[in-house]
Amino acid sequence: MNVNFAFGKTGLTLELPEGFEYRVLEARSAVPLDNPAAAIAQALGAPTGRPPLIDMARGKRTAAISVCDITRPAPNREILPPVLAQLEAAGIPREGITILIATGLHRPATEAEICEICGEETAARYRVLNHHARELSEHRSLGKTASGTPVYIDDRFVSAGLHITLGFIEPHLMLGFSGGRKLIAPGLAAQETIKVLHSSRFMRDPRAAEGSIDDNPLHRELLEIARMARHDFLVDVALGRGTPRRPIAAVFAGDPEAAHRQGVEFVSRVMLETLDRPVDAVITTSAGYPLDLTFYQALKGVTAASHIVKPGGTILLLAACQEGVGGPEFARMVNEGLSDHDFMKKIENGPVTVDQWQLEKLALVTARTEVLYYVPGLPAEYYPALWGRACTSAEEGLRELTATLERGARIAVIPEGPYVLARSPALEYAIR
């Protein structure tokens, strides 16, 4: 059986060996809208729990719009123009509008990437700026959350008269689902806030995982921070399947909490794939470009797959990692060569280091599952330090995966990685 996997910009085709029971889990998604422009206009004019956007903008002199960075396939090119048109029609001057790239702790977007994120015309006509999480002076202190998280949010967003976010909703490895509040924190937060949000207090809580916002402590924390930042209005979308850009399948706009929950319910209903029992192994990806640009981002494919593989099973990750390992702190931690157990012990009571959370989430998986990697863009110097084996080809990874399996073993195949929301209820109960 030949399967085409999402891998970089080009994809990767593998012939799977016979003798095993395969369950191909496709990225289930809603049918793309026939007229997304009309749906966006309808959502802006009749939003959930808020007046029309043009009415909210009247009387304001400034507005700030937070948008996803290059690592996310958000359709800002389609959403931004009608949003900007509404703001200007309401009387906000063009020079009073700021578009902020919600980088969190990711690297800043280049000029070319800003054009890709926003569209060439928007990038040329409006002020589009990167967020800089490491520059505390660019943030405003808003106090602390009820649980003690210090809240520092980009001052350019906080000081605006109207606060808007544009995002999209998909499963997220610790927050349940992306979109909404995530465009404020960690998207526009200082590292002093981001480190606490990604500390072991949240990362090791089993409720902080893909696919659920109910009783998710990190979701609650981000909602509180978004309220403190006066999150006024959001536009979130659900995405369908397609290339080169994933098409819009649904639009949700209005009250940041009510509209986001509507989107989450929609995506959950469309995407959820339930397995009657855990599988012996998983072949997965990080959904190709742009999500597999770095090893850091690609690990989301592993954590997503962990919800359906039995303890002692194996996960094979296929990810291009064209930009290598990721940020400098993450690179240093990977190359330290600590075992997953020793890493978890080391960070348990120490100060939070930037990007440690991604390895912490991985360690929770590798503690009970073997992981194989085909990540050709990751420099070979990192291979010995990986928690699992790095393979020199996808075919080698497939051979390693199947070598120890009995004939008839159950293998889940997930061509689009974290875009698939898969669960095995019996396993979830056992883990919790």
Secondary structure, 3 states (H helix, E strand, C coil): CEEEECCCCCCEEEECCCCCEEEECCCCCCCCCCCHHHHHHHHHHCCECCCCHHHHHCCCCCEEEEEECCCCCCCHHHHHHHHHHHHHHCCCCHHHEEEEEECCCCCCCCHHHHHHHHCHHHHHHCEEEECCCCCHHHEEEEEECCCCCEEEEEHHHHCCCEEEEEEECCEECCCEECCHHHHCCCCCECHHHHHHHCCHHHHCCCCCCCCCCCCCHHHHHHHHHHHHCCCCEEEEEEECCCCCCCCEEEEEEECCCHHHHHHHHHHHHHHEEECCCCEEEEEEECCCCCCCCCHHHHHHHHHHHCCCEEEEEEEEEECCCCCCCCCHHHHHHHHCCCCHHHHHHHHCCCCCCCCHHHHHHHHHHHCCCEEEEECCCCCHHHHHHCCCEECCCHHHHHHHHHHCCCCCCEEEEECCHHHCEEECHHHHHHHC
